[in-house]
Amino acid sequence: MAEGAGDALSLLALGDLAERAGNPAEAALRYREAYQACPDQTEPLYRLAGIFTLLNQTRALPETLATLVNPATPDQWLLLADVLTVHRQYRPALRCISRADQQGADRADTALLEAFCRLRVGDAAKAGAALAAVPPDHPLAVQATQMALLAAWCRYDCPEARRHLEALTLSEGCGGSARALHHLLCADSPLPDGPAWGQAGGELLLQAVDVLLAAGRRQEAEQAVALMDRCGWPEGYRALALLFRLRGQVRLARRYCGRALALQPDDAELLAGLAELELKARNWPKAHDLAARLAALTPDEPLPYLLRARIFRAQAVEILRLAARQGEDPEVAALLAELVAKP
């Protein structure tokens, strides 16, 4: 084991324990220390970024990661870009990709990541241009073709989309869903029969939802969502719930998380996720019910109890705000200030 790797793994485990116990500040500190102990271990960076996302502090994430990593090589810039991309910080990621290119990174590798990011900031034209750098024999040529297809759909370029569509075969597992969505968007290919298109097809449709929304094509994105109901991908609802939650669309996230939970009622992750969403929607009875189900399912885990505490706290804030509107009361004001001040 490399020098420092053992310490890094121990610190990573301590960070995980702190995160599970509802102490994100302690977890973030341990993840920083884990990366500093062994920079070859990249997982601490992804975990640290997850803490920033959890605390809604993603604006500070690019500078924090750059200070921690102090990138000086193309690989380090690409690592930063990848971490930022995972946490939907696409514009800062593009700046990191540009620095990697300037320092001589393999353009085929950076082109794929650049196209992924540009599609998600609504810049389909530059995404398509970047993908031209990926040769046909590249190991990720199929993924490049899928992204080129998404870019063509976003640009309303149906002939170009058709060309990329023909390059995707049913053997790749996403041809059926691609042709179905192409039929709806461009109406120039037959609609395939049968719903069983598999996970690869579901993942392509999920990407289509994301990039079409970024391109301002809401109606077409809704068509892609409807197709996901047909694709035979059991994790589709879960993935849609996560996508809409990350985009801040709580109502849609609740809808699809609820559908996923109906299919998998004993899934702890879904129970916790929907409880969080109901909390955001201030639907206290439903949030309490989900937290209670989670506690029954995982009685030895702290998360369900932390969830219930947060729900009670949110309710208390709402009640105190109602009380404050009835007239000035120092005790009400002091308690409200104390609750609101705490993250």
C-alpha positions as CSV (number, residue, x, y, z in Angstrom):
1,M,0.0,0.0,0.0
2,A,1.4,3.4,-0.9
3,E,2.7,5.7,1.8
4,G,-0.2,7.6,3.3
5,A,-2.8,5.4,1.7
6,G,-3.6,3.7,5.0
7,D,-4.1,7.0,6.8
8,A,-6.3,8.2,3.9
9,L,-8.5,5.2,4.1
10,S,-8.9,5.6,7.9
11,L,-9.7,9.3,7.5
12,L,-12.2,8.4,4.8
13,A,-13.9,6.0,7.1
14,L,-14.1,8.6,9.8
15,G,-15.6,11.0,7.4
16,D,-18.2,8.5,6.4
17,L,-19.1,7.9,10.0
18,A,-19.5,11.6,10.6
19,E,-21.6,12.0,7.5
20,R,-23.9,9.2,8.6
21,A,-24.2,10.8,12.1
22,G,-25.4,14.0,10.5
23,N,-22.2,16.0,11.1
24,P,-21.2,17.3,7.7
25,A,-18.6,19.8,9.0
26,E,-16.7,17.0,10.6
27,A,-17.1,14.8,7.6
28,A,-15.7,17.6,5.3
29,L,-12.7,18.0,7.5
30,R,-11.9,14.3,7.4
31,Y,-12.3,14.1,3.7
32,R,-9.9,17.1,3.3
33,E,-7.4,15.3,5.5
34,A,-7.8,12.1,3.6
35,Y,-6.9,13.7,0.3
36,Q,-4.0,15.5,1.8
37,A,-2.7,12.3,3.3
38,C,-2.7,10.6,-0.1
39,P,-3.5,12.7,-3.2
40,D,-3.5,9.5,-5.3
41,Q,-6.8,8.6,-3.5
42,T,-9.4,10.6,-5.4
43,E,-12.6,9.4,-3.6
44,P,-12.2,12.0,-0.8
45,L,-12.6,14.8,-3.3
46,Y,-15.9,13.4,-4.6
47,R,-17.1,12.9,-1.0
48,L,-16.1,16.4,-0.1
49,A,-17.9,17.8,-3.1
50,G,-21.0,15.8,-2.0
51,I,-20.9,17.6,1.4
52,F,-20.9,21.0,-0.4
53,T,-23.8,19.9,-2.5
54,L,-25.7,18.7,0.7
55,L,-25.1,22.1,2.3
56,N,-26.1,24.0,-0.8
57,Q,-22.6,25.6,-0.9
58,T,-21.7,24.5,-4.5
59,R,-20.7,28.1,-5.4
60,A,-17.7,27.7,-3.1
61,L,-16.8,24.3,-4.5
62,P,-14.6,25.2,-7.4
63,E,-12.3,27.4,-5.4
64,T,-12.2,25.0,-2.5
65,L,-11.2,22.1,-4.7
66,A,-8.6,24.1,-6.6
67,T,-7.0,25.2,-3.4
68,L,-6.9,21.7,-2.1
69,V,-5.6,20.0,-5.2
70,N,-3.4,22.9,-6.5
71,P,-3.6,21.5,-10.0
72,A,-0.4,21.6,-12.1
73,T,-0.8,18.8,-14.6
74,P,-3.5,18.0,-17.2
75,D,-4.6,15.0,-15.2
76,Q,-5.2,17.1,-12.1
77,W,-7.2,19.6,-14.1
78,L,-9.2,16.8,-15.6
79,L,-9.8,15.3,-12.1
80,L,-11.2,18.7,-10.9
81,A,-13.4,18.9,-14.0
82,D,-14.7,15.4,-13.4
83,V,-15.6,16.1,-9.7
84,L,-17.3,19.4,-10.7
85,T,-19.2,17.7,-13.5
86,V,-20.5,15.0,-11.1
87,H,-21.9,17.8,-9.0
88,R,-23.4,19.7,-11.9
89,Q,-20.9,22.6,-11.8
90,Y,-20.6,22.6,-15.5
91,R,-19.2,26.0,-16.2
92,P,-16.3,25.8,-13.7
93,A,-15.7,22.3,-15.1
94,L,-15.4,23.7,-18.6
95,R,-12.7,26.2,-17.4
96,C,-10.8,23.2,-15.9
97,I,-11.0,21.3,-19.2
98,S,-9.7,24.4,-21.1
99,R,-6.7,24.4,-18.7
100,A,-6.1,20.7,-19.3
101,D,-6.2,21.3,-23.1
102,Q,-3.7,24.2,-22.7
103,Q,-1.3,21.8,-20.9
104,G,-1.4,19.1,-23.5
105,A,-4.1,16.7,-22.4
106,D,-5.4,14.1,-24.9
107,R,-8.0,16.1,-26.9
108,A,-10.2,13.0,-27.5
109,D,-10.6,12.5,-23.7
110,T,-11.2,16.2,-22.9
111,A,-13.6,16.5,-25.9
112,L,-16.0,13.9,-24.4
113,L,-16.1,15.7,-21.0
114,E,-16.4,19.1,-22.7
115,A,-19.4,17.9,-24.8
116,F,-21.1,16.5,-21.8
117,C,-20.8,19.8,-19.9
118,R,-21.7,22.0,-22.9
119,L,-24.9,20.0,-23.5
120,R,-25.9,20.7,-19.9
121,V,-25.4,24.5,-20.2
122,G,-27.5,24.6,-23.4
123,D,-24.6,25.0,-25.8
124,A,-25.3,22.1,-28.2
125,A,-23.4,23.7,-31.1
126,K,-20.0,23.8,-29.3
127,A,-20.8,20.3,-27.9
128,G,-21.1,19.0,-31.4
129,A,-17.9,20.7,-32.5
130,A,-16.0,19.2,-29.6
131,L,-17.1,15.7,-30.4
132,A,-15.5,16.0,-33.9
133,A,-12.2,15.4,-32.1
134,V,-13.2,11.9,-31.0
135,P,-11.9,9.3,-33.6
136,P,-14.2,6.4,-34.7
137,D,-11.9,3.9,-33.1
138,H,-11.8,5.6,-29.7
139,P,-12.9,3.2,-26.8
140,L,-15.7,5.6,-26.0
141,A,-16.8,6.2,-29.6
142,V,-20.3,4.9,-28.9
143,Q,-20.8,7.4,-26.0
144,A,-19.5,10.1,-28.3
145,T,-22.1,9.1,-30.9
146,Q,-24.9,9.2,-28.3
147,M,-23.8,12.7,-27.3
148,A,-23.6,13.8,-30.9
149,L,-27.2,12.6,-31.3
150,L,-28.3,14.5,-28.3
151,A,-26.6,17.7,-29.6
152,A,-28.3,17.3,-33.0
153,W,-31.7,16.9,-31.3
154,C,-31.1,20.1,-29.3
155,R,-30.1,22.0,-32.4
156,Y,-33.2,20.8,-34.3
157,D,-30.8,19.2,-36.8
158,C,-32.9,16.2,-37.8
159,P,-30.7,15.1,-40.8
160,E,-27.6,15.1,-38.6
161,A,-29.5,13.3,-35.8
162,R,-30.6,10.7,-38.3
163,R,-26.9,10.1,-39.3
164,H,-25.9,9.5,-35.7
165,L,-29.0,7.4,-35.1
166,E,-28.1,5.1,-37.9
167,A,-24.6,4.6,-36.3
168,L,-26.3,3.3,-33.1
169,T,-27.3,-0.3,-33.4
170,L,-29.7,-2.3,-31.4
171,S,-26.8,-4.3,-30.2
172,E,-25.7,-1.3,-28.2
173,G,-28.9,-1.6,-26.1
174,C,-30.2,1.9,-26.8
175,G,-31.2,1.8,-30.4
176,G,-34.9,1.2,-29.7
177,S,-35.3,4.1,-27.3
178,A,-33.2,6.4,-29.5
179,R,-35.4,5.7,-32.5
180,A,-38.6,6.2,-30.5
181,L,-37.5,9.6,-29.3
182,H,-36.2,10.5,-32.7
183,H,-39.6,9.7,-34.1
184,L,-41.3,12.0,-31.7
185,L,-38.8,14.9,-32.2
186,C,-38.3,14.6,-35.9
187,A,-41.1,12.4,-37.2
188,D,-38.8,10.8,-39.8
189,S,-38.3,7.3,-38.5
190,P,-40.7,4.4,-37.6
191,L,-41.7,4.0,-34.0
192,P,-40.3,0.7,-32.8
193,D,-42.6,-1.9,-31.1
194,G,-42.1,-3.2,-27.6
195,P,-41.1,-1.5,-24.4
196,A,-38.1,-3.7,-23.4
197,W,-35.2,-1.4,-24.3
198,G,-33.1,-2.0,-21.3
199,Q,-30.9,0.1,-19.0
200,A,-28.7,1.6,-21.7
201,G,-31.9,2.9,-23.5
202,G,-33.2,4.3,-20.2
203,E,-29.9,6.1,-19.5
204,L,-29.9,7.7,-23.0
205,L,-33.5,8.9,-22.4
206,L,-32.5,10.3,-19.0
207,Q,-29.6,12.2,-20.7
208,A,-32.1,13.5,-23.3
209,V,-34.4,14.9,-20.6
210,D,-31.5,16.7,-19.0
211,V,-30.0,18.3,-22.2
212,L,-33.4,19.1,-23.7
213,L,-34.4,21.0,-20.6
214,A,-31.0,22.8,-20.7
215,A,-31.7,23.7,-24.3
216,G,-35.1,25.1,-23.3
217,R,-37.1,22.4,-25.1
218,R,-39.4,21.5,-22.3
219,Q,-42.1,19.9,-24.4
220,E,-39.6,17.5,-26.0
221,A,-38.1,16.7,-22.6
222,E,-41.6,15.8,-21.4
223,Q,-41.9,13.4,-24.4
224,A,-38.6,11.8,-23.4
225,V,-40.0,11.4,-19.8
226,A,-43.1,9.7,-21.2
227,L,-40.9,7.3,-23.2
228,M,-39.1,6.3,-20.0
229,D,-42.3,4.8,-18.8
230,R,-42.1,2.4,-21.7
231,C,-38.4,1.6,-21.7
232,G,-38.5,-1.3,-19.1
233,W,-35.8,0.3,-16.9
234,P,-36.8,-0.3,-13.2
235,E,-34.5,2.5,-12.0
236,G,-35.9,5.1,-14.3
237,Y,-38.2,6.7,-11.8
238,R,-35.4,6.9,-9.3
239,A,-33.1,8.5,-11.8
240,L,-35.7,11.0,-12.9
241,A,-36.4,11.9,-9.2
242,L,-32.7,12.6,-8.7
243,L,-32.4,14.7,-11.9
244,F,-35.4,16.9,-11.1
245,R,-34.2,17.3,-7.5
246,L,-30.8,18.5,-8.7
247,R,-32.6,20.9,-11.0
248,G,-34.6,22.3,-8.1
249,Q,-37.9,21.0,-9.5
250,V,-39.3,19.6,-6.3
251,R,-42.8,18.8,-7.5
252,L,-41.6,16.6,-10.3
253,A,-38.9,15.1,-8.1
254,R,-41.7,14.1,-5.6
255,R,-43.8,12.6,-8.3
256,Y,-41.1,10.3,-9.6
257,C,-39.6,9.4,-6.3
258,G,-43.1,8.4,-5.2
259,R,-43.5,6.2,-8.2
260,A,-40.2,4.6,-7.6
261,L,-41.1,3.9,-4.0
262,A,-44.4,2.4,-5.0
263,L,-42.4,-0.2,-6.9
264,Q,-39.8,-0.7,-4.2
265,P,-41.6,0.2,-0.9
266,D,-38.8,-1.1,1.4
267,D,-36.0,0.9,-0.3
268,A,-34.3,2.9,2.5
269,E,-32.7,5.4,0.0
270,L,-36.0,6.1,-1.7
271,L,-37.8,6.5,1.7
272,A,-35.2,9.0,2.9
273,G,-35.2,10.8,-0.5
274,L,-38.9,11.3,-0.6
275,A,-39.0,12.3,3.1
276,E,-36.5,15.1,2.3
277,L,-38.6,16.2,-0.7
278,E,-41.8,16.3,1.4
279,L,-39.9,18.3,4.0
280,K,-38.9,20.8,1.2
281,A,-42.6,20.9,0.2
282,R,-43.6,21.5,3.8
283,N,-45.9,18.4,3.7
284,W,-45.3,17.6,7.3
285,P,-47.7,14.6,7.8
286,K,-46.2,12.8,4.7
287,A,-42.7,13.6,5.8
288,H,-43.3,12.2,9.3
289,D,-44.9,9.1,7.9
290,L,-41.9,8.4,5.6
291,A,-39.4,9.0,8.4
292,A,-41.3,6.6,10.6
293,R,-41.3,3.9,7.9
294,L,-37.5,4.5,7.5
295,A,-37.0,4.2,11.3
296,A,-38.9,0.9,11.3
297,L,-36.8,-0.4,8.3
298,T,-33.4,0.8,9.7
299,P,-33.8,1.1,13.5
300,D,-30.0,1.2,14.1
301,E,-29.3,4.0,11.7
302,P,-29.3,7.7,12.9
303,L,-30.7,9.1,9.6
304,P,-34.4,8.5,10.3
305,Y,-34.2,10.2,13.7
306,L,-32.2,13.1,12.3
307,L,-34.9,13.4,9.6
308,R,-37.7,13.6,12.2
309,A,-35.7,16.2,14.2
310,R,-35.3,18.3,11.1
311,I,-39.1,18.0,10.3
312,F,-40.0,19.1,13.9
313,R,-37.5,22.0,13.6
314,A,-39.0,23.1,10.3
315,Q,-42.5,22.9,11.8
316,A,-41.3,24.9,14.9
317,V,-39.9,27.7,12.6
318,E,-43.2,27.9,10.7
319,I,-45.2,28.1,14.0
320,L,-42.9,30.7,15.5
321,R,-43.2,32.8,12.3
322,L,-46.9,32.7,12.6
323,A,-46.6,33.7,16.3
324,A,-44.3,36.6,15.4
325,R,-47.0,38.0,13.0
326,Q,-49.4,38.2,16.0
327,G,-47.2,40.8,17.7
328,E,-43.8,41.4,19.2
329,D,-42.7,38.9,21.8
330,P,-39.0,38.8,22.8
331,E,-39.1,35.0,23.6
332,V,-40.6,34.2,20.3
333,A,-38.1,36.4,18.4
334,A,-35.2,34.9,20.3
335,L,-36.2,31.3,19.7
336,L,-37.0,32.0,16.1
337,A,-33.6,33.6,15.6
338,E,-31.8,30.7,17.2
339,L,-33.6,28.1,15.0
340,V,-33.1,30.0,11.8
341,A,-29.5,30.8,12.4
342,K,-28.6,27.1,12.7
343,P,-28.0,25.3,9.3
